[in-house]
Amino acid sequence: MSEAIGAAAPAIDLPANSIFLIGMMGVGKSTIGRMLADTLGRRFYDCDRELEARSGVTISTIFEVEGEQAFRRRESVLLDELSAEPGVVLATGGGVVLSPENSALLRRRGLVIYLQSTLDEIARRTARDRTRPLLQGADPRARIAELLKQREPLYSGAAHLTFESAASNPRRLVERILRHPRVAALRAPCLQPAPGADPGVEPDVTPSATQVIGDV
């Protein structure tokens, strides 16, 4: 069950109507975010890719040249800009919740959804990915376990909703997210799907490992 950590966070700024995805690397934030945006007819941003596009270098290069703290400062500035745009779907970087200010900002400006996964699943999904600076050590699995221990309570504390991102068809996860009442409430008449976008979701007629864990 997802629980708020510490003091209650500010209420959602409903006029913004945005959806923010948080969670560890490899849980599918970019894939799920893009599918949600396509279905809802909204603009999609991947915070990491946007940062790379604007800086002209990879995140690994920023880490190597400027260090993690400098990267986090860049990330926070960009997060503030992107989250201020109404009606977007935003896939955040895995470490965005390390800043309490970032978490409060997201909760205030939209609906924060935590995509949760297990150590085994994250390790499997990132096993062949050599682009992640935090996993370049001798034991990536141990590093993932360390990051999960540090970040799990931060993700849970920042999230309004938590969904399990299991090894299943991502479309099923998108369907379940869209059926949740708090997500359905964001499908305002002024935000109709764009031309060519999927106007709805297919019925979920098969069992899925993906499930809602909590709602805070």
Secondary structure, DSSP 8 states (H G I E B T S, - for coil): -----SS------GGG-EEEEE--TTS-HHHHHHHHHHHHT-EEEEHHHHHHHHHSS-HHHHHHHH-HHHHHHHHHHHHHHHHTSTTEEEE--TTGGGSHHHHHHHHHHEEEEEEE--HHHHHHHHTT----GGG-SS-HHHHHHHHHHHHHHHHHHH-SEEEE--SS-HHHHHHHHHHSHHHHTT--GGG---TTS--S-----S--S--EEEE-
